[in-house]
Amino acid sequence: MSRIRSIKPEFWTSAQVLECSPNARLLFIGLWNFCDDYGRHPYSPKQCKAEIFPADPFTANQIEAMLFELEKNNLI
């Protein structure tokens, strides 16, 4: 299973991405590392917290709000 992902330069100026908060953008990038080869990841704010922000004081509710932000901007 290939898991190395690259961030293209266009990411930083994408209108969809710019509508998101910095933490939501970081979550979006982090999700790329844990999605399968079809871009799927279980919907679990707790799992996202453990995988992407293990040392940060975010709550599952805050992660869920970031996921909604990404969904609102059609990124997930």
mmCIF file of the N, C-alpha and C atoms, coordinates in Angstrom:
data_MODEL
# 
_entry.id   MODEL 
# 
loop_
_atom_site.group_PDB 
_atom_site.id 
_atom_site.type_symbol 
_atom_site.label_atom_id 
_atom_site.label_alt_id 
_atom_site.label_comp_id 
_atom_site.label_asym_id 
_atom_site.label_entity_id 
_atom_site.label_seq_id 
_atom_site.pdbx_PDB_ins_code 
_atom_site.Cartn_x 
_atom_site.Cartn_y 
_atom_site.Cartn_z 
_atom_site.occupancy 
_atom_site.B_iso_or_equiv 
_atom_site.pdbx_formal_charge 
_atom_site.auth_seq_id 
_atom_site.auth_comp_id 
_atom_site.auth_asym_id 
_atom_site.auth_atom_id 
_atom_site.pdbx_PDB_model_num 
ATOM 1   N N  . MET A 1 1  ? 0.848   -1.174 0.000  1.00 0.00 ? 1  MET A N  1 
ATOM 2   C CA . MET A 1 1  ? 0.000   0.000  0.000  1.00 0.00 ? 1  MET A CA 1 
ATOM 3   C C  . MET A 1 1  ? 0.895   1.240  0.000  1.00 0.00 ? 1  MET A C  1 
ATOM 4   N N  . SER A 1 2  ? 0.772   2.037  -1.024 1.00 0.00 ? 2  SER A N  1 
ATOM 5   C CA . SER A 1 2  ? 1.532   3.273  -1.129 1.00 0.00 ? 2  SER A CA 1 
ATOM 6   C C  . SER A 1 2  ? 0.890   4.342  -0.253 1.00 0.00 ? 2  SER A C  1 
ATOM 7   N N  . ARG A 1 3  ? 1.702   5.023  0.572  1.00 0.00 ? 3  ARG A N  1 
ATOM 8   C CA . ARG A 1 3  ? 1.133   6.047  1.444  1.00 0.00 ? 3  ARG A CA 1 
ATOM 9   C C  . ARG A 1 3  ? 1.871   7.371  1.365  1.00 0.00 ? 3  ARG A C  1 
ATOM 10  N N  . ILE A 1 4  ? 2.900   7.454  0.573  1.00 0.00 ? 4  ILE A N  1 
ATOM 11  C CA . ILE A 1 4  ? 3.603   8.724  0.441  1.00 0.00 ? 4  ILE A CA 1 
ATOM 12  C C  . ILE A 1 4  ? 2.777   9.617  -0.495 1.00 0.00 ? 4  ILE A C  1 
ATOM 13  N N  . ARG A 1 5  ? 2.476   10.805 -0.039 1.00 0.00 ? 5  ARG A N  1 
ATOM 14  C CA . ARG A 1 5  ? 1.675   11.742 -0.817 1.00 0.00 ? 5  ARG A CA 1 
ATOM 15  C C  . ARG A 1 5  ? 2.473   13.035 -0.998 1.00 0.00 ? 5  ARG A C  1 
ATOM 16  N N  . SER A 1 6  ? 2.166   13.773 -2.019 1.00 0.00 ? 6  SER A N  1 
ATOM 17  C CA . SER A 1 6  ? 2.834   15.039 -2.283 1.00 0.00 ? 6  SER A CA 1 
ATOM 18  C C  . SER A 1 6  ? 1.837   16.193 -2.258 1.00 0.00 ? 6  SER A C  1 
ATOM 19  N N  . ILE A 1 7  ? 2.302   17.351 -1.835 1.00 0.00 ? 7  ILE A N  1 
ATOM 20  C CA . ILE A 1 7  ? 1.477   18.555 -1.854 1.00 0.00 ? 7  ILE A CA 1 
ATOM 21  C C  . ILE A 1 7  ? 1.894   19.363 -3.070 1.00 0.00 ? 7  ILE A C  1 
ATOM 22  N N  . LYS A 1 8  ? 0.971   19.552 -3.979 1.00 0.00 ? 8  LYS A N  1 
ATOM 23  C CA . LYS A 1 8  ? 1.261   20.316 -5.193 1.00 0.00 ? 8  LYS A CA 1 
ATOM 24  C C  . LYS A 1 8  ? 1.223   21.804 -4.874 1.00 0.00 ? 8  LYS A C  1 
ATOM 25  N N  . PRO A 1 9  ? 2.005   22.605 -5.581 1.00 0.00 ? 9  PRO A N  1 
ATOM 26  C CA . PRO A 1 9  ? 2.035   24.053 -5.328 1.00 0.00 ? 9  PRO A CA 1 
ATOM 27  C C  . PRO A 1 9  ? 0.658   24.716 -5.415 1.00 0.00 ? 9  PRO A C  1 
ATOM 28  N N  . GLU A 1 10 ? -0.217  24.196 -6.253 1.00 0.00 ? 10 GLU A N  1 
ATOM 29  C CA . GLU A 1 10 ? -1.554  24.772 -6.418 1.00 0.00 ? 10 GLU A CA 1 
ATOM 30  C C  . GLU A 1 10 ? -2.394  24.666 -5.148 1.00 0.00 ? 10 GLU A C  1 
ATOM 31  N N  . PHE A 1 11 ? -2.031  23.756 -4.258 1.00 0.00 ? 11 PHE A N  1 
ATOM 32  C CA . PHE A 1 11 ? -2.772  23.580 -3.006 1.00 0.00 ? 11 PHE A CA 1 
ATOM 33  C C  . PHE A 1 11 ? -2.885  24.909 -2.258 1.00 0.00 ? 11 PHE A C  1 
ATOM 34  N N  . TRP A 1 12 ? -1.771  25.628 -2.166 1.00 0.00 ? 12 TRP A N  1 
ATOM 35  C CA . TRP A 1 12 ? -1.680  26.825 -1.324 1.00 0.00 ? 12 TRP A CA 1 
ATOM 36  C C  . TRP A 1 12 ? -2.533  27.982 -1.836 1.00 0.00 ? 12 TRP A C  1 
ATOM 37  N N  . THR A 1 13 ? -2.926  27.956 -3.094 1.00 0.00 ? 13 THR A N  1 
ATOM 38  C CA . THR A 1 13 ? -3.733  29.049 -3.636 1.00 0.00 ? 13 THR A CA 1 
ATOM 39  C C  . THR A 1 13 ? -5.117  28.593 -4.104 1.00 0.00 ? 13 THR A C  1 
ATOM 40  N N  . SER A 1 14 ? -5.469  27.368 -3.817 1.00 0.00 ? 14 SER A N  1 
ATOM 41  C CA . SER A 1 14 ? -6.783  26.848 -4.186 1.00 0.00 ? 14 SER A CA 1 
ATOM 42  C C  . SER A 1 14 ? -7.877  27.609 -3.440 1.00 0.00 ? 14 SER A C  1 
ATOM 43  N N  . ALA A 1 15 ? -8.881  28.070 -4.169 1.00 0.00 ? 15 ALA A N  1 
ATOM 44  C CA . ALA A 1 15 ? -9.988  28.816 -3.555 1.00 0.00 ? 15 ALA A CA 1 
ATOM 45  C C  . ALA A 1 15 ? -10.675 27.995 -2.470 1.00 0.00 ? 15 ALA A C  1 
ATOM 46  N N  . GLN A 1 16 ? -10.859 26.702 -2.715 1.00 0.00 ? 16 GLN A N  1 
ATOM 47  C CA . GLN A 1 16 ? -11.508 25.843 -1.722 1.00 0.00 ? 16 GLN A CA 1 
ATOM 48  C C  . GLN A 1 16 ? -10.673 25.762 -0.447 1.00 0.00 ? 16 GLN A C  1 
ATOM 49  N N  . VAL A 1 17 ? -9.392  25.609 -0.599 1.00 0.00 ? 17 VAL A N  1 
ATOM 50  C CA . VAL A 1 17 ? -8.502  25.486 0.554  1.00 0.00 ? 17 VAL A CA 1 
ATOM 51  C C  . VAL A 1 17 ? -8.420  26.803 1.322  1.00 0.00 ? 17 VAL A C  1 
ATOM 52  N N  . LEU A 1 18 ? -8.362  27.921 0.596  1.00 0.00 ? 18 LEU A N  1 
ATOM 53  C CA . LEU A 1 18 ? -8.248  29.224 1.245  1.00 0.00 ? 18 LEU A CA 1 
ATOM 54  C C  . LEU A 1 18 ? -9.469  29.575 2.086  1.00 0.00 ? 18 LEU A C  1 
ATOM 55  N N  . GLU A 1 19 ? -10.596 28.935 1.832  1.00 0.00 ? 19 GLU A N  1 
ATOM 56  C CA . GLU A 1 19 ? -11.804 29.172 2.623  1.00 0.00 ? 19 GLU A CA 1 
ATOM 57  C C  . GLU A 1 19 ? -11.746 28.483 3.987  1.00 0.00 ? 19 GLU A C  1 
ATOM 58  N N  . CYS A 1 20 ? -10.770 27.614 4.179  1.00 0.00 ? 20 CYS A N  1 
ATOM 59  C CA . CYS A 1 20 ? -10.658 26.840 5.415  1.00 0.00 ? 20 CYS A CA 1 
ATOM 60  C C  . CYS A 1 20 ? -9.689  27.491 6.391  1.00 0.00 ? 20 CYS A C  1 
ATOM 61  N N  . SER A 1 21 ? -9.898  27.207 7.656  1.00 0.00 ? 21 SER A N  1 
ATOM 62  C CA . SER A 1 21 ? -8.987  27.684 8.691  1.00 0.00 ? 21 SER A CA 1 
ATOM 63  C C  . SER A 1 21 ? -7.643  26.960 8.561  1.00 0.00 ? 21 SER A C  1 
ATOM 64  N N  . PRO A 1 22 ? -6.584  27.531 9.102  1.00 0.00 ? 22 PRO A N  1 
ATOM 65  C CA . PRO A 1 22 ? -5.279  26.861 9.034  1.00 0.00 ? 22 PRO A CA 1 
ATOM 66  C C  . PRO A 1 22 ? -5.288  25.452 9.628  1.00 0.00 ? 22 PRO A C  1 
ATOM 67  N N  . ASN A 1 23 ? -5.993  25.252 10.732 1.00 0.00 ? 23 ASN A N  1 
ATOM 68  C CA . ASN A 1 23 ? -6.027  23.910 11.329 1.00 0.00 ? 23 ASN A CA 1 
ATOM 69  C C  . ASN A 1 23 ? -6.771  22.916 10.445 1.00 0.00 ? 23 ASN A C  1 
ATOM 70  N N  . ALA A 1 24 ? -7.836  23.359 9.807  1.00 0.00 ? 24 ALA A N  1 
ATOM 71  C CA . ALA A 1 24 ? -8.566  22.480 8.893  1.00 0.00 ? 24 ALA A CA 1 
ATOM 72  C C  . ALA A 1 24 ? -7.696  22.122 7.687  1.00 0.00 ? 24 ALA A C  1 
ATOM 73  N N  . ARG A 1 25 ? -6.909  23.085 7.218  1.00 0.00 ? 25 ARG A N  1 
ATOM 74  C CA . ARG A 1 25 ? -5.990  22.802 6.108  1.00 0.00 ? 25 ARG A CA 1 
ATOM 75  C C  . ARG A 1 25 ? -4.972  21.749 6.506  1.00 0.00 ? 25 ARG A C  1 
ATOM 76  N N  . LEU A 1 26 ? -4.444  21.868 7.713  1.00 0.00 ? 26 LEU A N  1 
ATOM 77  C CA . LEU A 1 26 ? -3.474  20.886 8.188  1.00 0.00 ? 26 LEU A CA 1 
ATOM 78  C C  . LEU A 1 26 ? -4.131  19.509 8.343  1.00 0.00 ? 26 LEU A C  1 
ATOM 79  N N  . LEU A 1 27 ? -5.351  19.479 8.830  1.00 0.00 ? 27 LEU A N  1 
ATOM 80  C CA . LEU A 1 27 ? -6.083  18.216 8.930  1.00 0.00 ? 27 LEU A CA 1 
ATOM 81  C C  . LEU A 1 27 ? -6.255  17.597 7.548  1.00 0.00 ? 27 LEU A C  1 
ATOM 82  N N  . PHE A 1 28 ? -6.600  18.419 6.565  1.00 0.00 ? 28 PHE A N  1 
ATOM 83  C CA . PHE A 1 28 ? -6.788  17.943 5.190  1.00 0.00 ? 28 PHE A CA 1 
ATOM 84  C C  . PHE A 1 28 ? -5.505  17.298 4.662  1.00 0.00 ? 28 PHE A C  1 
ATOM 85  N N  . ILE A 1 29 ? -4.378  17.959 4.875  1.00 0.00 ? 29 ILE A N  1 
ATOM 86  C CA . ILE A 1 29 ? -3.101  17.401 4.436  1.00 0.00 ? 29 ILE A CA 1 
ATOM 87  C C  . ILE A 1 29 ? -2.816  16.104 5.185  1.00 0.00 ? 29 ILE A C  1 
ATOM 88  N N  . GLY A 1 30 ? -3.061  16.107 6.487  1.00 0.00 ? 30 GLY A N  1 
ATOM 89  C CA . GLY A 1 30 ? -2.826  14.906 7.290  1.00 0.00 ? 30 GLY A CA 1 
ATOM 90  C C  . GLY A 1 30 ? -3.676  13.734 6.858  1.00 0.00 ? 30 GLY A C  1 
ATOM 91  N N  . LEU A 1 31 ? -4.904  14.004 6.456  1.00 0.00 ? 31 LEU A N  1 
ATOM 92  C CA . LEU A 1 31 ? -5.781  12.917 6.007  1.00 0.00 ? 31 LEU A CA 1 
ATOM 93  C C  . LEU A 1 31 ? -5.204  12.188 4.805  1.00 0.00 ? 31 LEU A C  1 
ATOM 94  N N  . TRP A 1 32 ? -4.473  12.910 3.955  1.00 0.00 ? 32 TRP A N  1 
ATOM 95  C CA . TRP A 1 32 ? -3.881  12.259 2.779  1.00 0.00 ? 32 TRP A CA 1 
ATOM 96  C C  . TRP A 1 32 ? -2.978  11.105 3.179  1.00 0.00 ? 32 TRP A C  1 
ATOM 97  N N  . ASN A 1 33 ? -2.294  11.229 4.315  1.00 0.00 ? 33 ASN A N  1 
ATOM 98  C CA . ASN A 1 33 ? -1.379  10.178 4.753  1.00 0.00 ? 33 ASN A CA 1 
ATOM 99  C C  . ASN A 1 33 ? -2.104  8.934  5.253  1.00 0.00 ? 33 ASN A C  1 
ATOM 100 N N  . PHE A 1 34 ? -3.333  9.096  5.701  1.00 0.00 ? 34 PHE A N  1 
ATOM 101 C CA . PHE A 1 34 ? -4.032  7.975  6.314  1.00 0.00 ? 34 PHE A CA 1 
ATOM 102 C C  . PHE A 1 34 ? -5.191  7.428  5.482  1.00 0.00 ? 34 PHE A C  1 
ATOM 103 N N  . CYS A 1 35 ? -5.518  8.090  4.379  1.00 0.00 ? 35 CYS A N  1 
ATOM 104 C CA . CYS A 1 35 ? -6.545  7.564  3.475  1.00 0.00 ? 35 CYS A CA 1 
ATOM 105 C C  . CYS A 1 35 ? -5.979  6.381  2.699  1.00 0.00 ? 35 CYS A C  1 
ATOM 106 N N  . ASP A 1 36 ? -6.869  5.498  2.287  1.00 0.00 ? 36 ASP A N  1 
ATOM 107 C CA . ASP A 1 36 ? -6.405  4.386  1.463  1.00 0.00 ? 36 ASP A CA 1 
ATOM 108 C C  . ASP A 1 36 ? -6.149  4.869  0.035  1.00 0.00 ? 36 ASP A C  1 
ATOM 109 N N  . ASP A 1 37 ? -5.779  3.965  -0.835 1.00 0.00 ? 37 ASP A N  1 
ATOM 110 C CA . ASP A 1 37 ? -5.437  4.345  -2.210 1.00 0.00 ? 37 ASP A CA 1 
ATOM 111 C C  . ASP A 1 37 ? -6.626  4.885  -2.996 1.00 0.00 ? 37 ASP A C  1 
ATOM 112 N N  . TYR A 1 38 ? -7.830  4.717  -2.470 1.00 0.00 ? 38 TYR A N  1 
ATOM 113 C CA . TYR A 1 38 ? -9.027  5.242  -3.125 1.00 0.00 ? 38 TYR A CA 1 
ATOM 114 C C  . TYR A 1 38 ? -9.484  6.552  -2.474 1.00 0.00 ? 38 TYR A C  1 
ATOM 115 N N  . GLY A 1 39 ? -8.682  7.077  -1.544 1.00 0.00 ? 39 GLY A N  1 
ATOM 116 C CA . GLY A 1 39 ? -9.011  8.328  -0.888 1.00 0.00 ? 39 GLY A CA 1 
ATOM 117 C C  . GLY A 1 39 ? -10.028 8.196  0.229  1.00 0.00 ? 39 GLY A C  1 
ATOM 118 N N  . ARG A 1 40 ? -10.210 6.981  0.741  1.00 0.00 ? 40 ARG A N  1 
ATOM 119 C CA . ARG A 1 40 ? -11.207 6.753  1.789  1.00 0.00 ? 40 ARG A CA 1 
ATOM 120 C C  . ARG A 1 40 ? -10.548 6.695  3.161  1.00 0.00 ? 40 ARG A C  1 
ATOM 121 N N  . HIS A 1 41 ? -11.293 7.189  4.140  1.00 0.00 ? 41 HIS A N  1 
ATOM 122 C CA . HIS A 1 41 ? -10.863 7.147  5.541  1.00 0.00 ? 41 HIS A CA 1 
ATOM 123 C C  . HIS A 1 41 ? -12.131 7.016  6.371  1.00 0.00 ? 41 HIS A C  1 
ATOM 124 N N  . PRO A 1 42 ? -12.118 6.207  7.414  1.00 0.00 ? 42 PRO A N  1 
ATOM 125 C CA . PRO A 1 42 ? -13.318 6.104  8.250  1.00 0.00 ? 42 PRO A CA 1 
ATOM 126 C C  . PRO A 1 42 ? -13.685 7.465  8.849  1.00 0.00 ? 42 PRO A C  1 
ATOM 127 N N  . TYR A 1 43 ? -14.971 7.764  8.916  1.00 0.00 ? 43 TYR A N  1 
ATOM 128 C CA . TYR A 1 43 ? -15.386 9.008  9.540  1.00 0.00 ? 43 TYR A CA 1 
ATOM 129 C C  . TYR A 1 43 ? -15.337 8.810  11.049 1.00 0.00 ? 43 TYR A C  1 
ATOM 130 N N  . SER A 1 44 ? -14.246 9.247  11.635 1.00 0.00 ? 44 SER A N  1 
ATOM 131 C CA . SER A 1 44 ? -14.054 9.130  13.074 1.00 0.00 ? 44 SER A CA 1 
ATOM 132 C C  . SER A 1 44 ? -13.177 10.286 13.553 1.00 0.00 ? 44 SER A C  1 
ATOM 133 N N  . PRO A 1 45 ? -13.791 11.320 14.126 1.00 0.00 ? 45 PRO A N  1 
ATOM 134 C CA . PRO A 1 45 ? -12.994 12.430 14.639 1.00 0.00 ? 45 PRO A CA 1 
ATOM 135 C C  . PRO A 1 45 ? -11.937 11.980 15.650 1.00 0.00 ? 45 PRO A C  1 
ATOM 136 N N  . LYS A 1 46 ? -12.271 10.990 16.485 1.00 0.00 ? 46 LYS A N  1 
ATOM 137 C CA . LYS A 1 46 ? -11.300 10.495 17.466 1.00 0.00 ? 46 LYS A CA 1 
ATOM 138 C C  . LYS A 1 46 ? -10.099 9.851  16.780 1.00 0.00 ? 46 LYS A C  1 
ATOM 139 N N  . GLN A 1 47 ? -10.344 9.085  15.735 1.00 0.00 ? 47 GLN A N  1 
ATOM 140 C CA . GLN A 1 47 ? -9.249  8.455  15.002 1.00 0.00 ? 47 GLN A CA 1 
ATOM 141 C C  . GLN A 1 47 ? -8.397  9.514  14.299 1.00 0.00 ? 47 GLN A C  1 
ATOM 142 N N  . CYS A 1 48 ? -9.043  10.514 13.700 1.00 0.00 ? 48 CYS A N  1 
ATOM 143 C CA . CYS A 1 48 ? -8.304  11.607 13.057 1.00 0.00 ? 48 CYS A CA 1 
ATOM 144 C C  . CYS A 1 48 ? -7.433  12.331 14.073 1.00 0.00 ? 48 CYS A C  1 
ATOM 145 N N  . LYS A 1 49 ? -7.964  12.573 15.244 1.00 0.00 ? 49 LYS A N  1 
ATOM 146 C CA . LYS A 1 49 ? -7.205  13.228 16.313 1.00 0.00 ? 49 LYS A CA 1 
ATOM 147 C C  . LYS A 1 49 ? -5.977  12.406 16.664 1.00 0.00 ? 49 LYS A C  1 
ATOM 148 N N  . ALA A 1 50 ? -6.165  11.099 16.846 1.00 0.00 ? 50 ALA A N  1 
ATOM 149 C CA . ALA A 1 50 ? -5.064  10.222 17.228 1.00 0.00 ? 50 ALA A CA 1 
ATOM 150 C C  . ALA A 1 50 ? -3.998  10.118 16.142 1.00 0.00 ? 50 ALA A C  1 
ATOM 151 N N  . GLU A 1 51 ? -4.427  10.109 14.892 1.00 0.00 ? 51 GLU A N  1 
ATOM 152 C CA . GLU A 1 51 ? -3.476  9.950  13.787 1.00 0.00 ? 51 GLU A CA 1 
ATOM 153 C C  . GLU A 1 51 ? -2.768  11.256 13.423 1.00 0.00 ? 51 GLU A C  1 
ATOM 154 N N  . ILE A 1 52 ? -3.501  12.345 13.379 1.00 0.00 ? 52 ILE A N  1 
ATOM 155 C CA . ILE A 1 52 ? -2.974  13.581 12.795 1.00 0.00 ? 52 ILE A CA 1 
ATOM 156 C C  . ILE A 1 52 ? -2.535  14.597 13.847 1.00 0.00 ? 52 ILE A C  1 
ATOM 157 N N  . PHE A 1 53 ? -3.215  14.639 14.962 1.00 0.00 ? 53 PHE A N  1 
ATOM 158 C CA . PHE A 1 53 ? -2.886  15.608 16.007 1.00 0.00 ? 53 PHE A CA 1 
ATOM 159 C C  . PHE A 1 53 ? -2.648  14.920 17.360 1.00 0.00 ? 53 PHE A C  1 
ATOM 160 N N  . PRO A 1 54 ? -1.787  13.910 17.417 1.00 0.00 ? 54 PRO A N  1 
ATOM 161 C CA . PRO A 1 54 ? -1.652  13.149 18.669 1.00 0.00 ? 54 PRO A CA 1 
ATOM 162 C C  . PRO A 1 54 ? -1.124  13.969 19.850 1.00 0.00 ? 54 PRO A C  1 
ATOM 163 N N  . ALA A 1 55 ? -0.336  14.995 19.602 1.00 0.00 ? 55 ALA A N  1 
ATOM 164 C CA . ALA A 1 55 ? 0.263   15.765 20.694 1.00 0.00 ? 55 ALA A CA 1 
ATOM 165 C C  . ALA A 1 55 ? -0.396  17.126 20.881 1.00 0.00 ? 55 ALA A C  1 
ATOM 166 N N  . ASP A 1 56 ? -1.482  17.386 20.156 1.00 0.00 ? 56 ASP A N  1 
ATOM 167 C CA . ASP A 1 56 ? -2.144  18.685 20.233 1.00 0.00 ? 56 ASP A CA 1 
ATOM 168 C C  . ASP A 1 56 ? -3.417  18.595 21.067 1.00 0.00 ? 56 ASP A C  1 
ATOM 169 N N  . PRO A 1 57 ? -3.803  19.700 21.711 1.00 0.00 ? 57 PRO A N  1 
ATOM 170 C CA . PRO A 1 57 ? -4.933  19.660 22.639 1.00 0.00 ? 57 PRO A CA 1 
ATOM 171 C C  . PRO A 1 57 ? -6.312  19.788 21.996 1.00 0.00 ? 57 PRO A C  1 
ATOM 172 N N  . PHE A 1 58 ? -6.460  19.377 20.738 1.00 0.00 ? 58 PHE A N  1 
ATOM 173 C CA . PHE A 1 58 ? -7.781  19.425 20.106 1.00 0.00 ? 58 PHE A CA 1 
ATOM 174 C C  . PHE A 1 58 ? -8.687  18.349 20.691 1.00 0.00 ? 58 PHE A C  1 
ATOM 175 N N  . THR A 1 59 ? -9.968  18.668 20.795 1.00 0.00 ? 59 THR A N  1 
ATOM 176 C CA . THR A 1 59 ? -10.958 17.677 21.214 1.00 0.00 ? 59 THR A CA 1 
ATOM 177 C C  . THR A 1 59 ? -11.561 17.023 19.970 1.00 0.00 ? 59 THR A C  1 
ATOM 178 N N  . ALA A 1 60 ? -12.245 15.927 20.179 1.00 0.00 ? 60 ALA A N  1 
ATOM 179 C CA . ALA A 1 60 ? -12.934 15.260 19.064 1.00 0.00 ? 60 ALA A CA 1 
ATOM 180 C C  . ALA A 1 60 ? -13.961 16.205 18.442 1.00 0.00 ? 60 ALA A C  1 
ATOM 181 N N  . ASN A 1 61 ? -14.595 17.025 19.263 1.00 0.00 ? 61 ASN A N  1 
ATOM 182 C CA . ASN A 1 61 ? -15.583 17.994 18.732 1.00 0.00 ? 61 ASN A CA 1 
ATOM 183 C C  . ASN A 1 61 ? -14.919 19.030 17.841 1.00 0.00 ? 61 ASN A C  1 
ATOM 184 N N  . GLN A 1 62 ? -13.729 19.472 18.197 1.00 0.00 ? 62 GLN A N  1 
ATOM 185 C CA . GLN A 1 62 ? -13.007 20.439 17.365 1.00 0.00 ? 62 GLN A CA 1 
ATOM 186 C C  . GLN A 1 62 ? -12.582 19.797 16.043 1.00 0.00 ? 62 GLN A C  1 
ATOM 187 N N  . ILE A 1 63 ? -12.147 18.548 16.108 1.00 0.00 ? 63 ILE A N  1 
ATOM 188 C CA . ILE A 1 63 ? -11.774 17.824 14.885 1.00 0.00 ? 63 ILE A CA 1 
ATOM 189 C C  . ILE A 1 63 ? -13.005 17.665 14.005 1.00 0.00 ? 63 ILE A C  1 
ATOM 190 N N  . GLU A 1 64 ? -14.138 17.327 14.616 1.00 0.00 ? 64 GLU A N  1 
ATOM 191 C CA . GLU A 1 64 ? -15.377 17.183 13.847 1.00 0.00 ? 64 GLU A CA 1 
ATOM 192 C C  . GLU A 1 64 ? -15.748 18.501 13.168 1.00 0.00 ? 64 GLU A C  1 
ATOM 193 N N  . ALA A 1 65 ? -15.572 19.615 13.852 1.00 0.00 ? 65 ALA A N  1 
ATOM 194 C CA . ALA A 1 65 ? -15.858 20.927 13.252 1.00 0.00 ? 65 ALA A CA 1 
ATOM 195 C C  . ALA A 1 65 ? -14.937 21.180 12.057 1.00 0.00 ? 65 ALA A C  1 
ATOM 196 N N  . MET A 1 66 ? -13.679 20.779 12.165 1.00 0.00 ? 66 MET A N  1 
ATOM 197 C CA . MET A 1 66 ? -12.750 20.925 11.038 1.00 0.00 ? 66 MET A CA 1 
ATOM 198 C C  . MET A 1 66 ? -13.180 20.041 9.869  1.00 0.00 ? 66 MET A C  1 
ATOM 199 N N  . LEU A 1 67 ? -13.635 18.834 10.171 1.00 0.00 ? 67 LEU A N  1 
ATOM 200 C CA . LEU A 1 67 ? -14.114 17.936 9.111  1.00 0.00 ? 67 LEU A CA 1 
ATOM 201 C C  . LEU A 1 67 ? -15.331 18.537 8.408  1.00 0.00 ? 67 LEU A C  1 
ATOM 202 N N  . PHE A 1 68 ? -16.232 19.139 9.173  1.00 0.00 ? 68 PHE A N  1 
ATOM 203 C CA . PHE A 1 68 ? -17.393 19.804 8.562  1.00 0.00 ? 68 PHE A CA 1 
ATOM 204 C C  . PHE A 1 68 ? -16.952 20.972 7.690  1.00 0.00 ? 68 PHE A C  1 
ATOM 205 N N  . GLU A 1 69 ? -15.931 21.680 8.143  1.00 0.00 ? 69 GLU A N  1 
ATOM 206 C CA . GLU A 1 69 ? -15.388 22.794 7.362  1.00 0.00 ? 69 GLU A CA 1 
ATOM 207 C C  . GLU A 1 69 ? -14.838 22.285 6.027  1.00 0.00 ? 69 GLU A C  1 
ATOM 208 N N  . LEU A 1 70 ? -14.109 21.184 6.062  1.00 0.00 ? 70 LEU A N  1 
ATOM 209 C CA . LEU A 1 70 ? -13.586 20.595 4.831  1.00 0.00 ? 70 LEU A CA 1 
ATOM 210 C C  . LEU A 1 70 ? -14.711 20.118 3.920  1.00 0.00 ? 70 LEU A C  1 
ATOM 211 N N  . GLU A 1 71 ? -15.736 19.531 4.540  1.00 0.00 ? 71 GLU A N  1 
ATOM 212 C CA . GLU A 1 71 ? -16.880 19.058 3.746  1.00 0.00 ? 71 GLU A CA 1 
ATOM 213 C C  . GLU A 1 71 ? -17.630 20.231 3.124  1.00 0.00 ? 71 GLU A C  1 
ATOM 214 N N  . LYS A 1 72 ? -17.817 21.300 3.888  1.00 0.00 ? 72 LYS A N  1 
ATOM 215 C CA . LYS A 1 72 ? -18.527 22.495 3.390  1.00 0.00 ? 72 LYS A CA 1 
ATOM 216 C C  . LYS A 1 72 ? -17.837 23.073 2.161  1.00 0.00 ? 72 LYS A C  1 
ATOM 217 N N  . ASN A 1 73 ? -16.529 22.928 2.105  1.00 0.00 ? 73 ASN A N  1 
ATOM 218 C CA . ASN A 1 73 ? -15.753 23.451 0.983  1.00 0.00 ? 73 ASN A CA 1 
ATOM 219 C C  . ASN A 1 73 ? -15.449 22.386 -0.076 1.00 0.00 ? 73 ASN A C  1 
ATOM 220 N N  . ASN A 1 74 ? -16.199 21.287 -0.024 1.00 0.00 ? 74 ASN A N  1 
ATOM 221 C CA . ASN A 1 74 ? -16.106 20.199 -1.006 1.00 0.00 ? 74 ASN A CA 1 
ATOM 222 C C  . ASN A 1 74 ? -14.697 19.624 -1.132 1.00 0.00 ? 74 ASN A C  1 
ATOM 223 N N  . LEU A 1 75 ? -13.999 19.538 -0.015 1.00 0.00 ? 75 LEU A N  1 
ATOM 224 C CA . LEU A 1 75 ? -12.669 18.946 -0.023 1.00 0.00 ? 75 LEU A CA 1 
ATOM 225 C C  . LEU A 1 75 ? -12.705 17.488 0.407  1.00 0.00 ? 75 LEU A C  1 
ATOM 226 N N  . ILE A 1 76 ? -13.719 17.116 1.167  1.00 0.00 ? 76 ILE A N  1 
ATOM 227 C CA . ILE A 1 76 ? -13.925 15.702 1.518  1.00 0.00 ? 76 ILE A CA 1 
ATOM 228 C C  . ILE A 1 76 ? -15.378 15.363 1.269  1.00 0.00 ? 76 ILE A C  1 
# 
